[in-house]
């Protein structure tokens, strides 16, 4: 569990209500049906226009990455590569075939499979680099989705504010309706900005960082496979991989 992904938004919401309390503003004043409707449905409609159904589904699933963090283990990856490098140096690439099914990292397994199939190192590098970039673009799309939510929601909040003020202007002769109209206007603005800055934009930034971590682990796996292909000494190869992952500081 990525605890900061839970603590951050909760702390933000608590801060809003605590500030309202310090200003002697009742909690119910922070909610109006009109304000919640315009922020929720308005932001959703903007995202539906901007993204395909497939991209939206993928982006929503990315919340598991936001909450759980990248499911990668640098130490385990380096240990697997060291074992494979030692085995290949001792018994040749064909000896790696029986190890493929034991590998937890599917990307590493794919590279080792190409080694066993006697694929040229240059071809292995081209194939793995292309897959790394493709997967990174797909995964980073989710980060862009949440960042766009953060861009849309404040603007939608302004629409809510304008609608609220329009109601006020239309009812200047009815003083009892002026207050609710102004309240709805400010509520929409508050929650539009809050959704953007306390969740959507930070979530997009964190998901992007996690995508970069996953990409780095794939690059380490690729470097490991290429090191094995070029018969690099296992200890030297492992030291290089550890430096890439900065494992000494974990």
Secondary structure, DSSP 4 states (H G I P E B T S, - for coil): --HHHHHHHHHHHHHHHHHHHHTT--GGGG--HHHHHHHHHHHHHHHHHHS-HHHHHHHHHTHHHHHH-----HHHHHHHHHHHHHHHHHH-GGGGGGGGGG-S-HHHHHHHHHHHTT--HHHHHHHHHHHHHHHHHHHHHHHHHHHHHHHHHHHHHHHHHHHHHHHHHHTTT-HHHHHHHHHHHHHHHHHHHHHIIIIIHHHHHHHHHHHHHHHHHHHHHHHHHHHHHTT--HHHHHHHHHHHHTGGG-
